[in-house]
Amino acid sequence: MKFSRILVALSASVNAQYSGDIVQYWVDQSGLLSNNTLIGGLQSPPSGWFEAIVQASIYVAALESKNESLAFQQLAVNFGNISKAAQDVLAKINITETDDRYWRAAAIGRRAVIRVTNARQDDKLNNLVNYVYHSAYPSVYQRTPGSAFVAPDTPQARYLHTFGGIGDGTRFRVPPPPSVNSSTYESFLDCVKAQGERNSTVRTAYNIETAYFWRESSPTAWNRFAHNVIGDKYAKDVLSSAEFYAQLNYAHANAAVAGWDSKAFYNTWRPVTAIRRTDIWLPSKRNNGGKDEIHIIHSTNATGVGLGVMSRRYTSIKQAVKNNGDSRIFGGIHFQFSSDVDSIVADPVGRATLEAFDKNWDKF
């Protein structure tokens, strides 16, 4: 858990006032760090974990600097120079190293980082879980053909301490999947078999794009989605922006913990395992303003190699959640019932996180 070194490196020299939302900027930079751009990528639970730690640190710094000027607050919540782009933005904060305020702001940022990362030192993410495959009975998880992973993705994530004092992730455990002998299960199997096959003749071009559009790490995608909802609303209000993104990313991390608890508890196979018991089948994804409705143009996502830049317009968050879940079916990697319960469990996790935040925000 040596992320304090990375984050403290994100608190260095800057010189001027940033015109946009500085918290959003660092949400994006931490997303780049965790989403396969700078360090090879983190899977969903540690990606959410990392973003929550970053945003908790920013919120601590924002609280301590809330009575200072906007430029001072922007400097205090900055966690450094990890790219040329970061240097370009930080150069707009008009406080230089010759100014005493620079060093006071830097001290605030560093204290915040150390406080949060120290609190997460024994949070169990680095605890080894020796996953043991069970016998290959129907519905039991087996290694995904072609996967580079020897074991399922971060099996220890279900033991992670949640953020914001919402308690154990097991309290959000979902109902069991349908029996493999049921007609309900058969319909789910037929759906992913038709829609998720690599050379599917029924999957539309729009749904192919959907599979790629939502391919990146979920915390990164939903943070970007949030940017499009709130825009520059908090550009001049560092504390409110820091609080919003801390709440959002606590919820992301907590949902991952809860989701991985259910995933490990039921230990259910993927579609490719189920279908290949009787057929030769390859999944689509390789494993490697003023109106009542909300109009959102999701920022671009170029993870679909050869598909170029993609954008989407959503009229509600609920619609986007459904589209996100469906993308896994179009990619052939999840059953519809898995995506549906993921959406169901996320709601109580988010509500619990928000309700506990004012009292327990510092229970990192």
C-alpha positions in Angstrom: 0.0 0.0 0.0 2.7 2.5 -0.9 0.3 4.8 -2.7 1.2 7.7 -0.3 4.4 8.0 -2.3 2.5 8.3 -5.6 0.0 10.7 -4.1 2.6 12.9 -2.4 4.4 13.0 -5.7 1.1 14.5 -6.9 1.6 17.5 -4.5 4.5 19.3 -6.0 5.3 22.6 -7.6 2.7 24.8 -9.3 2.4 28.4 -10.3 -1.2 29.9 -11.2 -5.5 30.0 -10.9 -7.2 27.2 -12.8 -10.4 28.2 -14.6 -12.1 24.8 -14.5 -13.1 22.4 -11.8 -9.7 21.4 -10.3 -11.3 18.4 -8.5 -12.7 17.1 -11.8 -9.3 17.5 -13.3 -7.7 15.2 -10.7 -10.5 12.7 -10.9 -9.6 12.4 -14.6 -5.8 12.2 -13.8 -6.3 9.4 -11.2 -8.5 7.6 -13.7 -5.8 7.7 -16.3 -3.4 6.3 -13.7 -5.7 3.4 -12.9 -7.3 2.7 -16.3 -4.5 1.2 -18.3 -2.8 4.4 -19.4 0.1 4.8 -17.1 0.7 1.8 -14.9 -0.8 -1.1 -16.9 -4.3 -0.8 -15.5 -6.1 -1.9 -12.3 -9.1 -4.2 -12.2 -12.5 -2.8 -11.1 -12.2 -3.2 -7.3 -8.7 -1.8 -6.9 -9.5 0.9 -9.4 -12.5 2.0 -7.3 -10.4 1.7 -4.2 -7.6 3.9 -5.6 -10.1 6.6 -6.8 -11.8 6.6 -3.4 -8.4 7.1 -1.7 -7.5 10.0 -4.0 -10.8 11.7 -3.6 -10.8 11.2 0.2 -7.4 12.9 0.3 -8.7 15.8 -1.8 -11.7 16.2 0.4 -9.5 16.4 3.6 -7.3 19.0 1.9 -10.4 21.0 0.7 -11.8 21.0 4.3 -8.6 22.3 5.8 -8.2 25.0 3.1 -11.8 26.1 2.8 -11.3 29.6 4.2 -8.5 30.5 1.9 -8.6 32.0 -1.6 -9.7 29.9 -4.6 -6.1 29.6 -5.9 -4.9 28.5 -2.5 -7.6 25.8 -2.3 -6.8 24.6 -5.8 -3.1 24.3 -4.8 -3.9 22.5 -1.6 -5.9 19.8 -3.3 -3.4 19.2 -6.0 -1.5 16.0 -5.8 1.2 16.7 -8.3 2.9 16.4 -11.6 2.4 13.0 -13.2 2.3 14.3 -16.8 3.0 17.3 -19.0 -0.7 17.9 -19.1 -0.7 18.2 -15.3 2.1 20.8 -15.4 0.2 22.8 -18.0 -2.9 23.0 -15.7 -1.0 23.6 -12.5 0.9 26.5 -14.1 -2.4 28.4 -14.1 -2.5 28.5 -10.3 -1.1 31.9 -9.5 1.0 31.0 -6.4 4.7 30.4 -6.8 7.3 28.8 -4.7 8.5 32.2 -3.5 5.2 32.8 -1.8 4.6 31.5 1.7 1.1 30.4 0.7 2.6 27.9 -1.6 4.3 26.0 1.2 1.3 26.2 3.5 -0.9 24.8 0.8 1.6 22.1 -0.1 1.8 21.1 3.6 -2.0 20.8 3.7 -2.0 18.5 0.6 0.7 16.3 2.0 -0.9 15.9 5.4 -4.1 14.9 3.7 -2.4 12.2 1.6 -0.6 10.8 4.6 -3.7 10.8 6.8 -5.8 8.9 4.3 -3.2 6.4 3.0 -2.1 5.6 6.6 -5.7 4.8 7.4 -5.8 2.3 4.5 -2.5 0.6 5.3 -4.2 -2.6 6.6 -7.4 -2.5 4.6 -6.9 -6.1 3.2 -6.4 -5.3 -0.4 -2.9 -6.8 -0.3 -4.1 -9.9 1.6 -3.4 -13.0 -0.5 -6.4 -15.2 -1.2 -5.4 -18.5 -2.6 -8.4 -19.2 -4.9 -9.1 -22.9 -5.4 -11.2 -24.0 -8.4 -14.0 -26.3 -7.5 -15.1 -29.4 -9.4 -16.5 -28.6 -12.9 -20.1 -29.1 -12.0 -22.8 -27.1 -13.8 -22.9 -23.4 -12.7 -19.5 -23.6 -10.9 -16.9 -21.0 -11.9 -14.0 -22.3 -14.0 -11.0 -20.6 -15.5 -12.1 -18.6 -18.5 -10.5 -19.9 -21.8 -7.8 -17.6 -23.0 -7.6 -15.6 -19.8 -4.3 -14.5 -18.6 -5.5 -14.7 -15.0 -4.6 -17.9 -13.1 -7.4 -17.1 -10.6 -10.5 -14.8 -10.8 -10.0 -11.1 -10.6 -8.8 -9.9 -7.2 -10.7 -12.5 -5.0 -9.5 -10.6 -1.9 -11.6 -7.6 -2.8 -14.6 -8.9 -1.0 -12.7 -8.5 2.3 -11.8 -4.9 1.8 -12.8 -2.3 4.4 -15.6 -0.2 3.0 -15.3 3.6 2.9 -17.4 5.9 5.0 -18.4 3.5 7.8 -21.2 1.6 6.0 -20.2 -1.7 7.5 -19.5 -5.1 6.0 -20.1 -5.6 2.4 -22.0 -8.9 3.1 -25.0 -6.9 4.2 -25.6 -6.1 0.5 -25.4 -9.6 -0.8 -27.7 -10.3 -3.7 -30.2 -13.2 -4.1 -28.8 -16.4 -5.8 -28.7 -16.8 -9.6 -31.5 -18.9 -11.2 -31.0 -22.6 -11.1 -29.3 -24.0 -14.2 -32.3 -26.4 -14.6 -34.9 -23.7 -14.8 -36.5 -22.2 -17.9 -35.5 -18.7 -16.6 -31.9 -19.7 -16.7 -32.4 -21.2 -20.2 -33.7 -17.9 -21.5 -30.7 -16.0 -20.1 -28.3 -18.5 -21.6 -30.0 -18.3 -25.0 -29.8 -14.5 -24.9 -26.1 -14.2 -24.2 -25.3 -17.0 -26.6 -27.0 -15.1 -29.4 -26.0 -11.6 -28.5 -22.5 -12.2 -27.1 -21.1 -14.5 -29.7 -18.0 -13.1 -31.5 -19.6 -13.4 -35.0 -23.2 -12.9 -33.8 -25.7 -12.4 -36.6 -28.3 -10.7 -34.3 -26.2 -8.2 -32.4 -26.6 -4.7 -34.0 -23.9 -2.3 -34.8 -25.1 0.0 -32.0 -24.8 -2.9 -29.5 -21.3 -3.7 -30.7 -20.4 -0.1 -30.0 -22.2 -0.4 -26.6 -19.9 -3.3 -25.6 -16.8 -1.2 -26.3 -18.2 2.1 -25.0 -18.5 0.7 -21.5 -15.4 -1.5 -21.6 -13.2 0.7 -19.4 -13.0 0.5 -15.7 -16.5 1.3 -14.3 -15.3 4.0 -11.7 -13.5 5.8 -14.5 -16.6 5.7 -16.8 -19.0 6.8 -14.1 -16.8 9.7 -13.0 -16.7 10.9 -16.5 -20.4 10.5 -16.7 -20.7 12.6 -13.5 -18.7 15.4 -15.1 -21.3 15.6 -17.9 -24.1 15.8 -15.4 -22.7 18.6 -13.1 -20.5 20.4 -15.7 -18.7 23.4 -14.2 -21.3 23.8 -11.4 -18.5 23.6 -8.7 -15.6 25.1 -10.7 -15.4 28.0 -8.1 -16.4 25.8 -5.1 -13.6 23.4 -4.4 -15.1 22.1 -1.2 -18.5 21.2 -2.7 -16.8 19.5 -5.7 -14.4 17.6 -3.4 -17.4 16.4 -1.3 -19.4 15.3 -4.3 -16.6 13.3 -5.8 -15.6 11.8 -2.5 -19.2 10.6 -2.0 -19.3 9.3 -5.5 -16.0 7.4 -5.3 -16.7 6.0 -1.8 -19.9 4.6 -3.4 -18.0 3.2 -6.3 -15.5 1.4 -4.1 -18.2 0.2 -1.7 -20.2 -1.2 -4.6 -17.2 -3.1 -5.8 -16.6 -4.6 -2.4 -20.3 -5.7 -2.2 -20.3 -7.0 -5.7 -17.2 -9.1 -5.2 -18.7 -10.5 -2.0 -21.7 -11.8 -4.0 -19.4 -12.9 -6.8 -17.2 -15.0 -4.5 -20.1 -16.3 -2.5 -22.0 -17.8 -5.4 -18.9 -18.6 -7.5 -20.9 -18.8 -10.7 -19.5 -19.7 -14.1 -19.3 -17.3 -17.0 -21.3 -17.8 -20.2 -18.4 -19.1 -22.1 -18.0 -22.0 -19.6 -21.7 -22.8 -19.7 -22.1 -22.7 -23.5 -18.9 -24.6 -24.2 -20.2 -27.6 -22.3 -22.2 -28.4 -25.5 -21.0 -25.9 -28.2 -17.9 -24.3 -29.6 -18.4 -20.6 -28.9 -16.3 -17.5 -28.5 -17.4 -14.4 -26.7 -17.4 -11.0 -28.4 -14.9 -9.5 -25.9 -11.5 -11.0 -25.6 -10.5 -11.3 -22.0 -7.3 -9.5 -22.0 -30.5 22.7 -19.9 -33.7 23.7 -18.1 -35.8 20.7 -19.0 -37.1 18.0 -16.7 -35.0 15.3 -18.4 -31.2 15.1 -18.1 -29.4 15.3 -21.4 -26.0 13.8 -21.2 -23.3 13.4 -23.8 -20.9 10.9 -22.4 -17.3 11.8 -23.1 -15.6 9.7 -25.6 -14.1 6.3 -25.0 -11.7 5.0 -27.6 -11.1 1.5 -26.1 -12.7 -0.2 -29.1 -9.7 -0.7 -31.3 -10.6 0.2 -34.9 -13.9 1.8 -33.9 -12.5 5.3 -33.4 -14.1 7.8 -31.0 -17.6 7.0 -29.6 -20.1 9.2 -27.8 -23.5 8.5 -26.4 -26.5 10.7 -25.4 -28.6 9.6 -22.5 -31.8 11.1 -21.1 -31.5 9.6 -17.7 -29.0 7.9 -15.4 -31.3 4.9 -15.2 -31.0 4.5 -19.0 -27.2 4.6 -18.8 -27.1 2.1 -16.0 -29.1 -0.3 -18.1 -26.9 0.3 -21.1 -23.8 -0.3 -19.0 -25.2 -3.6 -17.8 -26.3 -4.7 -21.2 -22.8 -4.0 -22.6 -21.6 -7.1 -20.8 -24.1 -9.3 -22.5 -23.2 -7.8 -25.9 -19.6 -8.6 -25.0 -20.5 -12.2 -24.1 -18.9 -12.0 -20.7 -21.9 -11.8 -18.3 -25.4 -13.2 -18.1 -28.2 -10.7 -18.0 -29.2 -11.8 -14.4 -25.6 -10.8 -13.3 -25.8 -7.4 -14.8 -29.3 -6.8 -13.4 -28.4 -7.7 -9.8 -25.3 -5.5 -10.1 -27.6 -2.6 -10.8 -29.9 -3.6 -7.9 -27.2 -3.9 -5.3 -25.6 -0.6 -6.4 -28.6 1.4 -5.3 -28.6 0.5 -1.6 -24.9 0.7 -1.4 -25.0 4.3 -2.9 -27.8 5.3 -0.5 -26.0 3.8 2.5 -22.8 5.6 1.6 -24.5 9.0 1.1 -26.5 8.6 4.3 -23.4 7.8 6.4 -21.1 10.4 4.7 -21.6 13.4 6.9 -21.0 11.4 10.1 -18.4 8.9 8.8 -16.6 10.6 5.9 -13.3 10.3 7.8 -13.7 6.6 8.3 -11.4 6.0 5.3 
